[in-house]
Amino acid sequence: MKTLPLMLCGLLIMGGANAAADSKTAQQLDQNLTPVGAERAGNASGTIPEWTGGITAPPPGYITGEHHPDPYQDDQPLYEITRDNLATYKNILSAGSIALLNQYPDYRIHVYPTRRSASLPYRIYQDTRANATSAELTYRGNGVQGAASGIPFPVPKDGLEAIWNHILRYRGETLDATTNRTVVNPNGSYSLVKIDKQVYFVYGREGNTTDDIDNKLFYYKHQVTAPASLAGTALLVNEPLDQIASVRKAWQYIPGQRRVRRLPKLAYNDLMPDTSGMLTADTADMFNGAPDRYKWTLAGKREMLVPYNSYKVHGNDLQYSDILTPHTLNPDLLRYERHRVWVVDAKLRTGYKHAYAKRRFYIDEDSWQILMVDLYDADDKLIRFQEAHPINYYEVPLMLSTLEVIYDLEGQRYFVDGLSNQETEYDFAAIASPRNFTASALRRENRK
């Protein structure tokens, strides 16, 4: 697979740690780079176009709160990849995509024209430009200082900076959502778990300073509303930015016990509640939490076929049974495009245990959203594969996954999260306060 020769690779090689280099980086964000550090120009072959601002306004007639119509609904696939023609495209496919094509004869990848739709509020661009001369990693890379909003490292010098760009990417200030998750068994059977979730973001909040952050990233809680056997189960998380300086705090409410209990820990290899044992704590949102147990390597930037502009699978004309098919999500509903991605390798440090001894991340240059992850065991065997299927939520605007899936290549099952086709659309203007995200608040809510 070819590593692209980029104009900004010189900064990576030379270090860019001094003030002069940082100032040069900030200047590039106004010139040959986009406001978040991507290459503004398209590629030589024309298969990746120039970034011209992404989606800056909703489609005509759209009303905030409605389901998002596909702004690219007239696009037709350029070509289809199957196991039969896989060899032609191997150099632009992830190991996980190749594994799915080889393992399942009916699986296919529909490749559409590339649309660089990613966009963010102007203030996030301003904050990112300021970060280019102020943000830095804390001790051993376990946190970030000198930034309260925006992408901290628009031109990353190493793998840790790149992964922090994903962790700290803009996801709004608040979020209320109803989504469904499930494990799809090899025979296609599944049982949906519906959750109501709320998030209050501290990092990225308008007007916040580094003092306001106070090592807080966000507050999160959800409550299961279906099936009846799980209804009322709730999870609360207070997420620090540096999780070595201050550990993540998590509580769970179980209706049968009628009490809120503090989880001893919820990090790294611990299994996430309500995911049927398929999701480790640090694979939620593709990757989250403390990065200290891995050695991170920036492997450069590549052109890859990745999930993108996934409005079709997001559509409210679909039933969940249309999406959830045996072995994989329904490939006819998925959209892949050719984009440049940062490739980051993570290798488990000696002395630690984790189901995933090695991971390869593919991070979108335009949004810093992780789009795919190859997951390997201690024997260097590819055992699982993650995908995020994003859309531009153009009423904000921001790029965020509408579905996330993790494929168990050995068990031939998969876990999917984010199904919201038949639910009320995400609310990015919800009223919330940190006071809503305490153990006592959780206790009060579940005793009503």
Disulfide bonds with the S-S distance in Angstrom:
none
